Amino acid sequence: MRDVNVSIFPGVAQALAGISFRHAPDETGGVLVGTRSFQDDVLEYNILGVLGVADFDEFKDIYTATPTSFVCNDRLGWANLALKAVETFGMSYIGDWHSHPRCSLTTLSSQDISFIAEQFMLGQFRPYPPLHVLLSWSAKTPAVNISANIMLGKYIAVIKPQILGN
């Protein structure tokens, strides 16, 4: 594989930020839907829709959120959230996302790294591993930083997504 590209439409980036801001100061998260393809030695993801787990009462028991942590406690419940996103948008599940409020860096925590590695090791999404998008913003400015993270073999690649139309 020569490269990985990640694209997000502006409305989807705004939806991610809106969900994150609504649930701050706690971290929050959800699922991503869209397309993924592999052509000419380039893996490409297009994020076309998002759902936030905290926006649905039926999923309130499947996660724990604090200002410094977001943890899925129920993999089957998370799979049902992903299925809801697939049904809502009519697209494929392509990964997960979560927020780091009041943090100016889009740096994965050790817990985030463990989750991404575990998801990769399960191998459920071969041949293309799922994305993990991280949003962060500092208390001083509402400008959101977005990184896309993907496990490639033994390493996690960090990609700056292209926001289409910007």
MDTraj code that builds the backbone (N, CA, C; nanometers):
import mdtraj as md
import numpy as np

residues = "MET ARG ASP VAL ASN VAL SER ILE PHE PRO GLY VAL ALA GLN ALA LEU ALA GLY ILE SER PHE ARG HIS ALA PRO ASP GLU THR GLY GLY VAL LEU VAL GLY THR ARG SER PHE GLN ASP ASP VAL LEU GLU TYR ASN ILE LEU GLY VAL LEU GLY VAL ALA ASP PHE ASP GLU PHE LYS ASP ILE TYR THR ALA THR PRO THR SER PHE VAL CYS ASN ASP ARG LEU GLY TRP ALA ASN LEU ALA LEU LYS ALA VAL GLU THR PHE GLY MET SER TYR ILE GLY ASP TRP HIS SER HIS PRO ARG CYS SER LEU THR THR LEU SER SER GLN ASP ILE SER PHE ILE ALA GLU GLN PHE MET LEU GLY GLN PHE ARG PRO TYR PRO PRO LEU HIS VAL LEU LEU SER TRP SER ALA LYS THR PRO ALA VAL ASN ILE SER ALA ASN ILE MET LEU GLY LYS TYR ILE ALA VAL ILE LYS PRO GLN ILE LEU GLY ASN".split()
xyz = np.array([
    [0.0837, -0.1166, 0.0000],
    [0.0000, 0.0000, 0.0000],
    [0.0892, 0.1241, 0.0000],
    [0.0605, 0.2117, -0.0920],
    [0.1419, 0.3315, -0.1098],
    [0.0911, 0.4495, -0.0270],
    [-0.0424, 0.4584, -0.0075],
    [-0.0973, 0.5762, 0.0588],
    [-0.2352, 0.5450, 0.1154],
    [-0.2782, 0.6287, 0.2098],
    [-0.4139, 0.6243, 0.2645],
    [-0.4691, 0.7658, 0.2586],
    [-0.5867, 0.7813, 0.1990],
    [-0.6536, 0.9118, 0.1915],
    [-0.7861, 0.9043, 0.2654],
    [-0.8173, 1.0103, 0.3386],
    [-0.9443, 1.0192, 0.4102],
    [-1.0091, 1.1520, 0.3737],
    [-1.1347, 1.1461, 0.3295],
    [-1.2095, 1.2667, 0.2922],
    [-1.3369, 1.2759, 0.3759],
    [-1.3711, 1.3990, 0.4124],
    [-1.4926, 1.4272, 0.4891],
    [-1.5635, 1.5445, 0.4214],
    [-1.6940, 1.5328, 0.4053],
    [-1.7703, 1.6460, 0.3540],
    [-1.7898, 1.7474, 0.4666],
    [-1.7968, 1.8771, 0.4340],
    [-1.8090, 1.9801, 0.5379],
    [-1.9261, 1.9574, 0.6337],
    [-2.0399, 1.9147, 0.5819],
    [-2.1562, 1.8900, 0.6680],
    [-2.1314, 1.7789, 0.7691],
    [-2.0525, 1.6799, 0.7307],
    [-2.0203, 1.5704, 0.8216],
    [-1.9230, 1.6184, 0.9292],
    [-1.8253, 1.6989, 0.8897],
    [-1.7319, 1.7564, 0.9877],
    [-1.8091, 1.8441, 1.0866],
    [-1.9069, 1.9199, 1.0379],
    [-1.9892, 2.0034, 1.1259],
    [-2.0740, 1.9174, 1.2198],
    [-2.1254, 1.8059, 1.1691],
    [-2.2042, 1.7147, 1.2536],
    [-2.1180, 1.6559, 1.3652],
    [-1.9950, 1.6146, 1.3313],
    [-1.9032, 1.5625, 1.4333],
    [-1.8781, 1.6662, 1.5418],
    [-1.8504, 1.7896, 1.5003],
    [-1.8239, 1.8972, 1.5964],
    [-1.9481, 1.9269, 1.6802],
    [-2.0630, 1.9317, 1.6164],
    [-2.1871, 1.9609, 1.6884],
    [-2.2178, 1.8573, 1.7951],
    [-2.2058, 1.7310, 1.7608],
    [-2.2288, 1.6237, 1.8591],
    [-2.1289, 1.6369, 1.9736],
    [-2.0035, 1.6600, 1.9395],
    [-1.8985, 1.6705, 2.0415],
    [-1.9232, 1.7884, 2.1355],
    [-1.9569, 1.9044, 2.0798],
    [-1.9820, 2.0229, 2.1618],
    [-2.1038, 2.0035, 2.2524],
    [-2.2079, 1.9376, 2.1996],
    [-2.3297, 1.9152, 2.2786],
    [-2.3026, 1.8334, 2.4039],
    [-2.2080, 1.7419, 2.3964],
    [-2.1845, 1.6501, 2.5078],
    [-2.0610, 1.6849, 2.5897],
    [-1.9926, 1.7933, 2.5527],
    [-1.8793, 1.8408, 2.6324],
    [-1.9336, 1.8926, 2.7657],
    [-1.8607, 1.8846, 2.8728],
    [-1.7169, 1.8608, 2.8807],
    [-1.6764, 1.7145, 2.8744],
    [-1.7758, 1.6223, 2.8702],
    [-1.7394, 1.4811, 2.8601],
    [-1.6950, 1.4460, 2.7193],
    [-1.6085, 1.3472, 2.7101],
    [-1.5774, 1.2891, 2.5799],
    [-1.7040, 1.2200, 2.5304],
    [-1.7159, 1.2050, 2.4015],
    [-1.8261, 1.1308, 2.3425],
    [-1.7737, 1.0625, 2.2171],
    [-1.8569, 0.9852, 2.1524],
    [-1.8125, 0.9154, 2.0326],
    [-1.9286, 0.8564, 1.9562],
    [-1.8950, 0.7820, 1.8537],
    [-1.9978, 0.7213, 1.7708],
    [-1.9373, 0.6456, 1.6553],
    [-2.0162, 0.6298, 1.5518],
    [-1.9752, 0.5496, 1.4365],
    [-1.9741, 0.6340, 1.3092],
    [-1.8938, 0.5871, 1.2141],
    [-1.8770, 0.6512, 1.0836],
    [-1.9309, 0.5591, 0.9752],
    [-1.9983, 0.6162, 0.8773],
    [-2.0394, 0.5402, 0.7597],
    [-1.9909, 0.6126, 0.6357],
    [-1.9788, 0.5371, 0.5273],
    [-1.9331, 0.5953, 0.4022],
    [-1.8829, 0.4881, 0.3093],
    [-1.7752, 0.5197, 0.2369],
    [-1.7178, 0.4252, 0.1419],
    [-1.5702, 0.4068, 0.1698],
    [-1.5202, 0.2928, 0.1297],
    [-1.3764, 0.2681, 0.1323],
    [-1.3434, 0.1860, 0.0099],
    [-1.2268, 0.2155, -0.0458],
    [-1.1860, 0.1449, -0.1670],
    [-1.0336, 0.1357, -0.1704],
    [-0.9867, 0.0460, -0.2536],
    [-0.8429, 0.0284, -0.2731],
    [-0.8186, 0.0212, -0.4225],
    [-0.7464, 0.1218, -0.4724],
    [-0.7186, 0.1275, -0.6159],
    [-0.5831, 0.1935, -0.6366],
    [-0.5066, 0.1397, -0.7298],
    [-0.3745, 0.1941, -0.7623],
    [-0.2858, 0.2059, -0.6382],
    [-0.2959, 0.1051, -0.5502],
    [-0.2136, 0.0969, -0.4295],
    [-0.2459, 0.2067, -0.3281],
    [-0.3677, 0.2660, -0.3377],
    [-0.4108, 0.3708, -0.2451],
    [-0.5411, 0.3253, -0.1785],
    [-0.5418, 0.3276, -0.0457],
    [-0.6611, 0.2976, 0.0328],
    [-0.7327, 0.4302, 0.0581],
    [-0.8601, 0.4377, 0.0200],
    [-0.9331, 0.5634, 0.0306],
    [-1.0616, 0.5443, 0.1094],
    [-1.0829, 0.6344, 0.2050],
    [-1.2041, 0.6373, 0.2862],
    [-1.2756, 0.7693, 0.2609],
    [-1.4073, 0.7625, 0.2442],
    [-1.4917, 0.8814, 0.2331],
    [-1.5937, 0.8750, 0.3459],
    [-1.5823, 0.9658, 0.4419],
    [-1.6746, 0.9689, 0.5552],
    [-1.7953, 1.0510, 0.5118],
    [-1.9109, 0.9852, 0.5036],
    [-2.0304, 1.0484, 0.4490],
    [-2.1428, 1.0637, 0.5504],
    [-2.1280, 1.0014, 0.6679],
    [-2.2304, 1.0133, 0.7709],
    [-2.1755, 0.9725, 0.9063],
    [-2.2342, 1.0277, 1.0126],
    [-2.1919, 0.9960, 1.1497],
    [-2.3140, 0.9884, 1.2403],
    [-2.3032, 0.9046, 1.3420],
    [-2.4000, 0.9045, 1.4515],
    [-2.3219, 0.9151, 1.5810],
    [-2.3783, 0.9855, 1.6775],
    [-2.3205, 0.9946, 1.8108],
    [-2.3984, 0.9085, 1.9074],
    [-2.3304, 0.8245, 1.9813],
    [-2.3966, 0.7310, 2.0719],
    [-2.4772, 0.8033, 2.1792],
    [-2.4285, 0.9165, 2.2275],
    [-2.4964, 0.9881, 2.3360],
    [-2.6260, 1.0548, 2.2907],
    [-2.6514, 1.0572, 2.1600],
    [-2.7743, 1.1169, 2.1082],
    [-2.8933, 1.0204, 2.1113],
    [-2.8716, 0.8965, 2.1576],
    [-2.9769, 0.7950, 2.1548],
    [-2.9944, 0.7325, 2.2925],
    [-3.1137, 0.7486, 2.3485],
    [-3.1414, 0.6925, 2.4816],
    [-3.1240, 0.5411, 2.4849],
    [-3.1560, 0.4727, 2.3741],
    [-3.1473, 0.3257, 2.3757],
    [-3.0039, 0.2741, 2.3864],
    [-2.9049, 0.3637, 2.3683],
    [-2.7650, 0.3211, 2.3769],
    [-2.6935, 0.3785, 2.4998],
    [-2.7683, 0.4389, 2.5924],
    [-2.7036, 0.5072, 2.7049],
    [-2.6270, 0.4128, 2.7969],
    [-2.6577, 0.2852, 2.7959],
    [-2.5903, 0.1901, 2.8853],
    [-2.4711, 0.1198, 2.8221],
    [-2.4368, 0.1525, 2.6972],
    [-2.3287, 0.0783, 2.6309],
    [-2.1937, 0.1481, 2.6388],
    [-2.1892, 0.2650, 2.7040],
    [-2.0628, 0.3387, 2.7115],
    [-2.0532, 0.4134, 2.8445],
    [-1.9312, 0.4519, 2.8763],
    [-1.9033, 0.5366, 2.9915],
    [-1.8246, 0.6565, 2.9403],
    [-1.8666, 0.7766, 2.9799],
    [-1.7981, 0.8980, 2.9347],
    [-1.7698, 0.9891, 3.0534],
    [-1.6493, 1.0443, 3.0550],
    [-1.6070, 1.1435, 3.1530],
    [-1.5321, 1.2524, 3.0753],
    [-1.4870, 1.3580, 3.1404],
    [-1.4086, 1.4592, 3.0688],
    [-1.2751, 1.4079, 3.0142],
    [-1.2300, 1.2922, 3.0609],
    [-1.1001, 1.2414, 3.0151],
    [-1.1050, 1.0995, 2.9603],
    [-1.2256, 1.0453, 2.9405],
    [-1.2331, 0.9063, 2.8948],
    [-1.3661, 0.8790, 2.8239],
    [-1.3591, 0.7942, 2.7238],
    [-1.4785, 0.7442, 2.6556],
    [-1.4545, 0.5959, 2.6296],
    [-1.5380, 0.5100, 2.6873],
    [-1.5176, 0.3653, 2.6779],
    [-1.6480, 0.2971, 2.6391],
    [-1.6406, 0.2101, 2.5400],
    [-1.7535, 0.1248, 2.5040],
    [-1.7522, 0.0048, 2.5995],
    [-1.8639, -0.0172, 2.6681],
    [-1.8750, -0.1284, 2.7636],
    [-1.9461, -0.2493, 2.7043],
    [-2.0006, -0.2358, 2.5859],
    [-2.0883, -0.3396, 2.5313],
    [-2.0688, -0.3462, 2.3798],
    [-1.9887, -0.4423, 2.3350],
    [-1.9582, -0.4543, 2.1914],
    [-2.0826, -0.4845, 2.1077],
    [-2.1741, -0.5652, 2.1599],
    [-2.2965, -0.5947, 2.0855],
    [-2.3816, -0.4680, 2.0726],
    [-2.3892, -0.3911, 2.1795],
    [-2.4615, -0.2646, 2.1732],
    [-2.4001, -0.1704, 2.0716],
    [-2.2640, -0.1671, 2.0668],
    [-2.1956, -0.0812, 1.9694],
    [-2.2241, -0.1304, 1.8273],
    [-2.2271, -0.2610, 1.8091],
    [-2.2602, -0.3172, 1.6771],
    [-2.4015, -0.2752, 1.6360],
    [-2.4922, -0.2684, 1.7320],
    [-2.6288, -0.2235, 1.7021],
    [-2.6322, -0.0756, 1.6653],
    [-2.5468, 0.0057, 1.7285],
    [-2.5350, 0.1462, 1.6892],
    [-2.4833, 0.1559, 1.5454],
    [-2.3828, 0.0752, 1.5132],
    [-2.3290, 0.0742, 1.3762],
    [-2.4373, 0.0322, 1.2767],
    [-2.5164, -0.0673, 1.3126],
    [-2.6258, -0.1114, 1.2256],
    [-2.7287, 0.0003, 1.2073],
    [-2.7576, 0.0738, 1.3138],
    [-2.8508, 0.1874, 1.3038],
    [-2.7964, 0.2913, 1.2055],
    [-2.6656, 0.3171, 1.2107],
    [-2.6043, 0.4134, 1.1179],
    [-2.6124, 0.3637, 0.9748],
    [-2.5849, 0.2366, 0.9538],
    [-2.5926, 0.1777, 0.8193],
    [-2.7347, 0.1908, 0.7652],
    [-2.8338, 0.1600, 0.8502],
    [-2.9735, 0.1694, 0.8074],
    [-3.0154, 0.3149, 0.7848],
    [-2.9681, 0.4060, 0.8698],
    [-3.0049, 0.5479, 0.8587],
    [-2.9511, 0.6094, 0.7300],
    [-2.8247, 0.5806, 0.6995],
    [-2.7592, 0.6449, 0.5858],
    [-2.7539, 0.5589, 0.4603],
    [-2.7813, 0.4289, 0.4723],
    [-2.7750, 0.3402, 0.3562],
    [-2.6335, 0.3225, 0.3034],
    [-2.5360, 0.3290, 0.3929],
    [-2.3947, 0.3153, 0.3554],
    [-2.3266, 0.2171, 0.4482],
    [-2.2025, 0.1855, 0.4191],
    [-2.1256, 0.0891, 0.4976],
    [-2.0643, 0.1516, 0.6217],
    [-2.0559, 0.0706, 0.7262],
    [-1.9797, 0.1091, 0.8452],
    [-1.8325, 0.1145, 0.8043],
    [-1.7639, 0.2253, 0.8400],
    [-1.6205, 0.2351, 0.8063],
    [-1.5333, 0.2650, 0.9280],
    [-1.5941, 0.2837, 1.0452],
    [-1.5124, 0.3061, 1.1633],
    [-1.5854, 0.3786, 1.2740],
    [-1.5064, 0.4256, 1.3695],
    [-1.5578, 0.4904, 1.4890],
    [-1.4936, 0.6273, 1.5062],
    [-1.5487, 0.7067, 1.5955],
    [-1.4913, 0.8373, 1.6268],
    [-1.5148, 0.8661, 1.7742],
    [-1.4336, 0.9541, 1.8291],
    [-1.4599, 1.0076, 1.9620],
    [-1.3893, 1.1414, 1.9785],
    [-1.4233, 1.2097, 2.0880],
    [-1.3726, 1.3446, 2.1094],
    [-1.2787, 1.3511, 2.2296],
    [-1.1910, 1.4495, 2.2241],
    [-1.1068, 1.4886, 2.3373],
    [-1.1312, 1.6380, 2.3613],
    [-1.2360, 1.6720, 2.4375],
    [-1.2642, 1.8134, 2.4622],
    [-1.1523, 1.8791, 2.5433],
    [-1.1359, 2.0058, 2.5185],
    [-1.0384, 2.0874, 2.5918],
    [-0.8962, 2.0343, 2.5784],
    [-0.8664, 1.9862, 2.4613],
    [-0.7312, 1.9365, 2.4315],
    [-0.6965, 1.9862, 2.2917],
    [-0.5878, 2.0570, 2.2793],
    [-0.5550, 2.1159, 2.1495],
    [-0.4876, 2.0162, 2.0546],
    [-0.4506, 1.8985, 2.1043],
    [-0.3810, 1.7997, 2.0209],
    [-0.4737, 1.6843, 1.9854],
    [-0.4587, 1.6328, 1.8662],
    [-0.5334, 1.5128, 1.8273],
    [-0.4409, 1.3929, 1.8463],
    [-0.4055, 1.3700, 1.9714],
    [-0.3151, 1.2609, 2.0064],
    [-0.3953, 1.1492, 2.0727],
    [-0.3746, 1.0272, 2.0275],
    [-0.4435, 0.9134, 2.0853],
    [-0.3919, 0.8855, 2.2257],
    [-0.4819, 0.8495, 2.3157],
    [-0.4426, 0.8062, 2.4494],
    [-0.3999, 0.6597, 2.4419],
    [-0.3391, 0.6097, 2.5472],
    [-0.3004, 0.4677, 2.5493],
    [-0.4248, 0.3803, 2.5398],
    [-0.5347, 0.4244, 2.5990],
    [-0.6615, 0.3511, 2.5889],
    [-0.7106, 0.3479, 2.4438],
    [-0.6988, 0.4602, 2.3731],
    [-0.7380, 0.4670, 2.2318],
    [-0.6544, 0.3698, 2.1484],
    [-0.5255, 0.3691, 2.1727],
    [-0.4340, 0.2816, 2.0974],
    [-0.4703, 0.1352, 2.1212],
    [-0.4987, 0.1001, 2.2456],
    [-0.5366, -0.0381, 2.2770],
    [-0.6646, -0.0779, 2.2044],
    [-0.7629, 0.0135, 2.2016],
    [-0.8891, -0.0149, 2.1337],
    [-0.8670, -0.0371, 1.9840],
    [-0.7903, 0.0501, 1.9211],
    [-0.7646, 0.0386, 1.7769],
    [-0.6908, -0.0917, 1.7466],
    [-0.5923, -0.1249, 1.8282],
    [-0.5160, -0.2494, 1.8074],
    [-0.6059, -0.3713, 1.8263],
    [-0.6912, -0.3678, 1.9279],
    [-0.7819, -0.4806, 1.9527],
    [-0.8791, -0.4980, 1.8366],
    [-0.9338, -0.3875, 1.7891],
    [-1.0274, -0.3937, 1.6768],
    [-0.9584, -0.4504, 1.5521],
    [-0.8345, -0.4097, 1.5294],
    [-0.7574, -0.4593, 1.4153],
    [-0.7324, -0.6092, 1.4290],
    [-0.6955, -0.6530, 1.5495],
    [-0.6629, -0.7938, 1.5719],
    [-0.7846, -0.8845, 1.5534],
    [-0.9044, -0.8320, 1.5800],
    [-1.0252, -0.9115, 1.5588],
    [-1.0426, -0.9469, 1.4116],
    [-0.9905, -0.8626, 1.3237],
    [-0.9915, -0.8905, 1.1806],
    [-1.1277, -0.8944, 1.1168],
    [-1.2269, -0.8326, 1.1784],
    [-1.3626, -0.8380, 1.1254],
    [-1.3807, -0.7575, 0.9974],
    [-1.2906, -0.6667, 0.9703],
    [-1.3134, -0.5723, 0.8614],
    [-1.2120, -0.5884, 0.7489],
    [-1.1535, -0.7050, 0.7383],
    [-1.0567, -0.7290, 0.6327],
    [-1.1262, -0.7198, 0.4987],
    [-1.0632, -0.6732, 0.3963],
    [-0.9211, -0.6415, 0.3902],
    [-0.8887, -0.4992, 0.4343],
    [-0.9914, -0.4163, 0.4626],
    [-0.9648, -0.2763, 0.4959],
    [-0.9933, -0.2517, 0.6433],
    [-0.8946, -0.2126, 0.7207],
    [-0.9181, -0.1881, 0.8637],
    [-1.0073, -0.0665, 0.8849],
    [-1.0804, -0.0643, 0.9973],
    [-1.1673, 0.0503, 1.0242],
    [-1.0873, 0.1748, 1.0620],
    [-1.1447, 0.2881, 1.0312],
    [-1.0878, 0.4174, 1.0717],
    [-1.1227, 0.4452, 1.2168],
    [-1.0428, 0.5283, 1.2784],
    [-1.0800, 0.5853, 1.4074],
    [-1.0495, 0.7343, 1.4002],
    [-1.1548, 0.8147, 1.4008],
    [-1.1400, 0.9595, 1.3895],
    [-1.1434, 1.0196, 1.5299],
    [-1.0531, 1.1130, 1.5522],
    [-1.0429, 1.1816, 1.6806],
    [-1.0625, 1.3313, 1.6592],
    [-1.1513, 1.3919, 1.7389],
    [-1.1744, 1.5371, 1.7360],
    [-1.1220, 1.5964, 1.8649],
    [-1.0607, 1.7124, 1.8547],
    [-1.0168, 1.7825, 1.9754],
    [-1.0279, 1.9327, 1.9532],
    [-1.0375, 2.0063, 2.0623],
    [-1.0389, 2.1519, 2.0571],
    [-0.9968, 2.2029, 2.1941],
    [-0.9366, 2.3183, 2.1945],
    [-0.8912, 2.3749, 2.3216],
    [-1.0025, 2.4587, 2.3825],
    [-0.9902, 2.4875, 2.5115],
    [-1.0889, 2.5705, 2.5801],
    [-1.0850, 2.7142, 2.5293],
    [-0.9727, 2.7535, 2.4679],
    [-0.9555, 2.8922, 2.4239],
    [-1.0188, 2.9210, 2.2885],
    [-1.0371, 2.8184, 2.2071],
    [-1.0919, 2.8390, 2.0737],
    [-1.1805, 2.7214, 2.0350],
    [-1.2930, 2.7474, 1.9685],
    [-1.3804, 2.6389, 1.9274],
    [-1.3356, 2.5697, 1.7974],
    [-1.2194, 2.6092, 1.7429],
    [-1.1710, 2.5446, 1.6202],
    [-1.1408, 2.3977, 1.6491],
    [-1.1975, 2.3101, 1.5684],
    [-1.1846, 2.1657, 1.5901],
    [-1.0691, 2.1111, 1.5075],
    [-0.9874, 2.0293, 1.5721],
    [-0.8822, 1.9547, 1.5025],
    [-0.9329, 1.8130, 1.4809],
    [-0.9075, 1.7593, 1.3630],
    [-0.9541, 1.6241, 1.3304],
    [-0.8360, 1.5430, 1.2788],
    [-0.8213, 1.4227, 1.3342],
    [-0.7235, 1.3280, 1.2794],
    [-0.7945, 1.1969, 1.2518],
    [-0.7473, 1.1266, 1.1500],
    [-0.7964, 0.9929, 1.1200],
    [-0.6820, 0.8970, 1.1498],
    [-0.7135, 0.7898, 1.2192],
    [-0.6128, 0.6945, 1.2620],
    [-0.6509, 0.5571, 1.2108],
    [-0.5525, 0.4836, 1.1616],
    [-0.5790, 0.3524, 1.1059],
    [-0.4616, 0.2602, 1.1360],
    [-0.4930, 0.1397, 1.1774],
    [-0.3897, 0.0411, 1.2080],
    [-0.3452, -0.0248, 1.0779],
    [-0.2166, -0.0147, 1.0498],
    [-0.1574, -0.0765, 0.9305],
    [-0.0452, -0.1679, 0.9781],
    [-0.0763, -0.2951, 0.9903],
    [0.0224, -0.3892, 1.0417],
    [0.0498, -0.3616, 1.1880],
    [0.1749, -0.3304, 1.2197],
    [0.2146, -0.3058, 1.3588],
    [0.2044, -0.1587, 1.3984],
    [0.1673, -0.0731, 1.3058],
    [0.1711, 0.0706, 1.3298],
    [0.0340, 0.1344, 1.3106],
    [0.0143, 0.2463, 1.3788],
    [-0.1055, 0.3263, 1.3586],
    [-0.0649, 0.4484, 1.2772],
    [-0.1242, 0.4603, 1.1603],
    [-0.0994, 0.5772, 1.0756],
    [-0.1946, 0.6885, 1.1188],
    [-0.1429, 0.8095, 1.1272],
    [-0.2228, 0.9260, 1.1599],
    [-0.2325, 1.0111, 1.0335],
    [-0.3561, 1.0355, 0.9905],
    [-0.3808, 1.1021, 0.8633],
    [-0.4625, 1.2279, 0.8885],
    [-0.4252, 1.3352, 0.8246],
    [-0.5045, 1.4579, 0.8286],
    [-0.6120, 1.4448, 0.7205],
    [-0.7378, 1.4332, 0.7606],
    [-0.8428, 1.4191, 0.6597],
    [-0.8580, 1.5456, 0.5755],
    [-0.8947, 1.5242, 0.4512],
    [-0.9226, 1.6362, 0.3625],
    [-1.0714, 1.6680, 0.3765],
    [-1.1021, 1.7921, 0.4138],
    [-1.2416, 1.8331, 0.4184],
    [-1.2759, 1.8877, 0.2810],
    [-1.3613, 1.8164, 0.2105],
    [-1.3927, 1.8497, 0.0716],
    [-1.4657, 1.9830, 0.0647],
    [-1.4339, 2.0597, -0.0350],
    [-1.4969, 2.1890, -0.0532],
    [-1.4297, 2.3010, 0.0239],
    [-1.3240, 2.2698, 0.0984],
    [-1.2503, 2.3740, 0.1726],
    [-1.1180, 2.4014, 0.1060],
])
top = md.Topology()
chain = top.add_chain()
for i, resn in enumerate(residues, 1):
    res = top.add_residue(resn, chain, resSeq=i)
    for name in ("N", "CA", "C"):
        top.add_atom(name, md.element.get_by_symbol(name[0]), res)
traj = md.Trajectory(xyz[None], top)
